Amino acid sequence: MPTIRENFNSSQLEGSDMTISGTAVLCLEPDGSGGFRIKEFSRRKPAPDEIEVAVAAAAVNPIDVRRAQGYGRKLLSAIGAGKFPLVLGNDFAGHVTSVGSKVTTFNIGDRVYGAKPPSAEGTHASHVLVKAIHALRAPPDRDLESLAALPYSFVTMWLAVRGAGLTRENAAGKNVLMHGAAGGLGTLATRMLSAWGAGVTAIARPSSFDTCRQAGATDLVDCTATPVRSLSRSFDATLNFATWEDDLALIDCLRDGGLGHATTVHPMLNNIDRLGWLRGVLKSISEKRRRQRALPKGVRNYVWTMFKPDTAALVSLAEFVKQGNGSLRIGLRKPLKEAAEAFDHTRKGKPGRAVLLP
Ligand SMILES: NC(=O)c1ccc[n+]([C@@H]2O[C@H](COP(=O)([O-])OP(=O)(O)OC[C@H]3O[C@@H](n4cnc5c(N)ncnc54)[C@H](OP(=O)(O)O)[C@@H]3O)[C@@H](O)[C@H]2O)c1
């Protein structure tokens, strides 16, 4: 397994001139044609609360593929993350090469991993500046490559689980129905909820049943043969990591007095892309209200999950990794100059995460 930069020597960088250049994969146009170019850039000094990381590995997640096709452009432009050309990528794992003046938690040479918010200066690069609070110390026994595939997916999954009303304290004995259970978020959610004592009913294709069982699913539903709407109204919580089309049907599977539902596949960004800010937001509010009205009696939680590098979620990720639960299968490893192949792997839904090794 390639573990580039694992032989990193911190003395090589201490006191070195930080204006030397880095390389990054520039995504050229939001046209889905996979137009990428390698660019060189001048590395900046970290702001007081930032660290610079020499990236050893960075995942290509489904969101990167969609952003490369222009998805979310209007909303993300509001935070400077929608204007092309841009560098994609949220996840990073690597070594600290420079530390901002107010950072006390990391030193040059530390092995770190984490996720940064959506930006135009993503992690598909040799070096990236991130806020120190968005980085975690990598355990010495974990390779950086496998850690790079985790943070964005884990944090989003954790926010969804919490959004549906599930916590470590209340999860034991709860029945959770999960759509998209064999994917990255689904695998991590099944592992975490099983460890918390919940029973997970996994909706997936039969070819993915083994993956779901290994993650801890207690029951399996074949999504090619059993429509979600035919399932019983008996679940304490429902999670949608698969498709917006089934969101109402999943809500219908909640029992009266259940905890709630969260979806990561809601149409908000798409609505704003298609209809503009005002009409897109109004349509999203109306779609959300329609589903809130459909919640069974006594169910309070209904959440459209959006990734953000939440501190509590990162703390949970660190524990999850320490307990040895945290890894996702890596399906493809590519250098930056072959980024198009990594994006293609993710776009086609091939097994395992794709990671870029700068
Ligand atoms: N809102 C946010 O901030 C946010 C953040 C992270 C992820 N997401 C989204 O959340 C979703 C899950 O992420 P992920 O990383 O877990 O993706 P993933 O690894 O691609 O997994 C998605 C899973 O859903 C299944 N699926 C997709 N469409 C389906 C359908 N129509 N019927 C049945 N199963 C279906 C897939 O099964 P097959 O492979 O068998 O089709 C796969 O197992 C993605 O759509 C991603 O873009 C949103």
The ligand as an ORCA input file, in Angstrom:
! r2SCAN-3c Opt
* xyz 0 1
  N     -25.812     17.218      2.155
  C     -24.506     17.046      2.356
  O     -23.825     17.936      2.905
  C     -23.872     15.764      1.917
  C     -22.617     15.399      2.418
  C     -22.103     14.145      2.086
  C     -22.802     13.339      1.202
  N     -23.979     13.753      0.693
  C     -24.750     12.895     -0.217
  O     -25.224     11.793      0.542
  C     -25.297     10.643     -0.293
  C     -24.565      9.509      0.371
  O     -23.183      9.791      0.381
  P     -22.134      8.596      0.282
  O     -20.813      9.219      0.356
  O     -22.516      7.534      1.204
  O     -22.428      8.101     -1.223
  P     -22.107      6.653     -1.810
  O     -20.916      6.073     -1.140
  O     -22.131      6.828     -3.289
  O     -23.368      5.778     -1.351
  C     -24.678      6.036     -1.792
  C     -25.472      4.763     -1.581
  O     -26.834      5.013     -1.923
  C     -27.290      4.012     -2.823
  N     -28.244      4.595     -3.762
  C     -28.081      5.703     -4.506
  N     -29.203      5.929     -5.238
  C     -30.058      4.932     -4.934
  C     -31.380      4.609     -5.360
  N     -32.031      5.367     -6.259
  N     -31.975      3.497     -4.830
  C     -31.334      2.733     -3.929
  N     -30.065      2.982     -3.488
  C     -29.454      4.072     -3.992
  C     -26.054      3.542     -3.553
  O     -26.256      2.210     -3.984
  P     -25.629      1.701     -5.393
  O     -24.186      2.094     -5.390
  O     -25.893      0.255     -5.359
  O     -26.415      2.468     -6.426
  C     -24.975      3.609     -2.451
  O     -24.938      2.439     -1.695
  C     -24.697     11.045     -1.639
  O     -25.733     11.354     -2.541
  C     -23.894     12.289     -1.309
  O     -23.762     13.170     -2.418
  C     -24.534     14.948      1.028
*
